């Protein structure tokens, strides 16, 4: 078969970001819903959290914003066997912006990115690379510390601000590049049928067999006060 395949079978938006605000030096419990952990008498507070410029409503119990990762074709790729649909394209980065108030008490800042099981399974098979955030051997997310020196102090507000980027990557099955490029370059000898089978398998794995419920990921922010 020589017909081109539009890269729509693996369009996926990981949306509904849930953010848990935790203080590692304090005790607290989480119920079955996304809530702010018990932060009794904490000297710290989150003044603002935004993802891709969308501000999280910290007054709400449901800290969700409509952004995330998108596993899709490379933008403007109109050539070859696997092409862009002209509208949607890959989005493998999420920009995070955090402001912590009463920062004179801040000792340490960390975060964890908890990815859905379908994404973890896809990484195990080589479709995606999530090594920066997930420990395959331990079977759990990595806790990543951001040095306080990487942020910016705002003395007049007694606040500390940090910006960082969450980045996922394509796996070794696609040569570490977007599949719409891989199948026209290093994977050009792979048959059309095998290409279609691989992409459908990737889609089904990430979606965990459901085309109606989008997977979500959880970003946990951990601010530890001085003790």
C-alpha positions as CSV (number, residue, x, y, z in Angstrom):
1,X,0.0,0.0,0.0
2,X,1.4,3.4,-0.9
3,X,-1.4,5.7,0.4
4,X,-0.5,8.2,3.1
5,X,-1.7,7.7,6.6
6,X,-2.9,10.8,8.5
7,X,-1.6,10.7,12.0
8,X,-4.9,10.8,13.8
9,X,-5.0,7.3,15.2
10,X,-2.7,8.3,18.1
11,X,-3.9,11.8,18.8
12,X,-4.0,12.1,22.6
13,X,-4.4,15.0,25.0
14,X,-3.4,14.2,28.5
15,X,-5.7,16.7,30.3
16,X,-7.2,17.3,33.6
17,X,-4.0,18.1,35.6
18,X,-4.4,17.5,39.3
19,X,-2.0,19.3,41.5
20,X,-1.5,18.3,45.1
21,X,0.0,20.8,47.4
22,X,2.0,19.1,50.0
23,X,4.4,20.0,52.8
24,X,6.8,17.2,53.4
25,X,7.7,18.3,57.0
26,X,4.1,18.2,58.1
27,X,1.6,15.4,58.4
28,X,-1.6,15.3,56.3
29,X,-4.0,12.9,54.7
30,X,-5.6,12.7,51.3
31,X,-9.0,11.4,50.6
32,X,-10.3,9.7,47.5
33,X,-10.6,13.0,45.7
34,X,-8.0,15.5,44.6
35,X,-7.6,17.8,47.6
36,X,-5.1,20.0,49.3
37,X,-3.3,18.0,51.9
38,X,-3.7,18.9,55.5
39,X,-1.3,21.8,56.1
40,X,-2.0,22.9,59.6
41,X,0.2,25.7,61.0
42,X,2.4,25.6,57.9
43,X,4.6,28.7,57.6
44,X,4.6,28.3,53.8
45,X,1.9,28.8,51.2
46,X,1.5,28.6,47.4
47,X,0.7,32.0,46.1
48,X,0.3,31.0,42.5
49,X,0.6,27.9,40.3
50,X,0.2,27.9,36.5
51,X,0.7,25.4,33.7
52,X,1.2,26.7,30.2
53,X,0.1,30.1,31.4
54,X,-3.2,28.7,32.7
55,X,-3.5,29.6,36.4
56,X,-4.7,26.9,38.9
57,X,-7.6,27.9,41.2
58,X,-5.9,27.3,44.5
59,X,-9.2,28.1,46.3
60,X,-10.9,25.2,44.7
61,X,-10.6,21.5,45.9
62,X,-10.1,20.5,42.3
63,X,-6.8,21.8,41.0
64,X,-7.2,21.1,37.3
65,X,-6.3,23.1,34.1
66,X,-7.1,22.1,30.6
67,X,-3.6,21.5,29.2
68,X,-1.1,18.7,29.0
69,X,0.9,16.5,26.5
70,X,-0.2,15.6,23.0
71,X,1.2,12.6,21.1
72,X,0.6,13.6,17.5
73,X,2.5,14.3,14.3
74,X,5.2,16.8,13.8
75,X,3.9,20.2,12.8
76,X,3.9,21.0,9.1
77,X,4.7,17.5,8.1
78,X,2.8,17.1,4.9
79,X,5.2,14.7,3.2
80,X,5.7,10.9,3.4
81,X,3.6,8.0,4.6
82,X,2.5,9.5,7.9
83,X,1.4,13.1,7.8
84,X,0.1,16.1,9.9
85,X,-3.7,16.6,9.8
86,X,-3.2,20.4,9.5
87,X,-4.7,21.2,12.8
88,X,-3.1,19.3,15.8
89,X,0.5,18.5,16.3
90,X,2.8,17.0,19.0
91,X,3.1,18.8,22.4
92,X,5.7,17.2,24.6
93,X,6.3,20.1,27.0
94,X,4.4,21.6,29.8
95,X,5.6,24.9,31.3
96,X,5.2,25.2,35.1
97,X,5.3,28.4,37.1
98,X,5.1,28.3,40.9
99,X,5.2,31.1,43.5
100,X,5.7,30.2,47.2
101,X,4.9,32.8,49.8
102,X,6.6,33.3,53.1
103,X,9.7,32.0,51.4
104,X,12.0,32.9,54.3
105,X,10.9,29.6,55.8
106,X,11.5,27.6,52.6
107,X,14.1,24.8,52.9
108,X,13.5,22.7,49.9
109,X,11.3,22.4,46.8
110,X,10.6,19.1,45.0
111,X,8.1,17.7,42.6
112,X,6.8,14.4,41.2
113,X,5.1,13.7,37.9
114,X,2.7,10.8,38.2
115,X,1.9,9.5,34.7
116,X,-1.1,7.3,33.8
117,X,-0.5,3.5,33.6
118,X,-1.0,3.5,29.8
119,X,1.9,5.9,29.3
120,X,4.1,3.8,31.7
121,X,3.2,0.7,29.7
122,X,4.0,2.5,26.4
123,X,7.4,3.5,27.8
124,X,8.1,0.0,28.9
125,X,7.5,-1.1,25.3
126,X,9.7,1.6,23.9
127,X,7.1,3.9,22.4
128,X,7.9,6.7,24.9
129,X,10.8,7.8,27.0
130,X,9.8,8.9,30.6
131,X,13.1,8.0,32.3
132,X,13.4,11.6,33.6
133,X,10.3,11.2,35.7
134,X,9.7,7.5,36.4
135,X,11.9,4.8,38.0
136,X,11.2,1.6,36.0
137,X,13.1,-0.6,38.5
138,X,11.4,0.8,41.6
139,X,8.0,1.1,39.8
140,X,7.3,4.6,41.0
141,X,7.7,8.3,40.0
142,X,11.0,10.0,40.8
143,X,11.1,12.8,43.2
144,X,13.0,15.7,41.6
145,X,14.5,18.5,43.6
146,X,14.9,22.0,42.2
147,X,17.7,23.9,44.0
148,X,16.4,27.1,45.5
149,X,19.2,28.9,43.6
150,X,17.3,28.0,40.3
151,X,14.4,30.1,41.4
152,X,14.0,33.9,41.9
153,X,13.6,35.6,45.2
154,X,11.0,38.4,45.5
155,X,12.1,40.1,48.7
156,X,9.4,42.7,48.8
157,X,6.8,40.0,48.8
158,X,8.7,37.4,50.9
159,X,8.1,35.1,48.0
160,X,10.1,32.6,45.8
161,X,9.3,31.9,42.2
162,X,10.4,29.0,40.0
163,X,9.7,28.1,36.4
164,X,10.5,24.6,35.0
165,X,9.5,22.5,32.1
166,X,8.1,19.0,32.1
167,X,9.3,17.2,28.9
168,X,8.4,13.7,27.6
169,X,10.1,12.1,24.6
170,X,9.5,9.6,21.9
171,X,11.0,6.1,22.6
172,X,13.5,3.9,20.9
173,X,10.9,2.2,18.7
174,X,10.5,5.5,16.9
175,X,14.2,6.3,17.0
176,X,13.7,9.0,19.6
177,X,11.9,11.3,17.1
178,X,8.3,11.9,16.1
179,X,6.8,8.8,14.3
180,X,5.7,11.0,11.4
181,X,9.3,11.8,10.7
182,X,10.7,8.4,11.7
183,X,8.7,6.4,9.2
184,X,9.9,8.6,6.4
185,X,13.6,8.5,7.5
186,X,15.2,5.7,9.6
187,X,12.0,3.6,9.5
188,X,11.3,4.0,5.8
189,X,11.8,0.3,5.2
190,X,9.1,-0.7,7.7
191,X,6.0,-1.8,5.9
192,X,2.8,0.3,5.8
193,X,0.9,-2.5,7.6
194,X,3.5,-2.8,10.3
195,X,3.5,1.0,10.8
196,X,-0.2,1.1,11.1
197,X,-0.3,-1.8,13.6
198,X,2.4,-0.2,15.7
199,X,0.6,3.2,15.8
200,X,-2.7,1.5,16.7
201,X,-1.0,-0.5,19.5
202,X,0.6,2.7,20.9
203,X,-2.8,4.4,20.8
204,X,-4.7,1.6,22.5
205,X,-1.9,1.2,25.1
206,X,-1.9,4.9,26.1
207,X,-5.7,5.1,26.1
208,X,-5.9,1.8,28.1
209,X,-8.5,0.5,25.7
210,X,-10.9,3.4,26.0
211,X,-11.5,6.1,23.4
212,X,-13.9,8.0,25.6
213,X,-11.9,8.8,28.8
214,X,-8.7,10.8,28.4
215,X,-5.8,9.8,30.7
216,X,-4.7,12.3,33.2
217,X,-1.4,13.0,35.0
218,X,-0.7,14.3,38.5
219,X,1.9,16.9,39.3
220,X,2.8,16.9,43.0
221,X,4.5,20.0,44.4
222,X,6.4,19.6,47.6
223,X,7.6,22.6,49.6
224,X,9.5,21.8,52.8
225,X,9.9,24.4,55.5
226,X,13.0,24.9,57.6
227,X,13.1,22.8,60.8
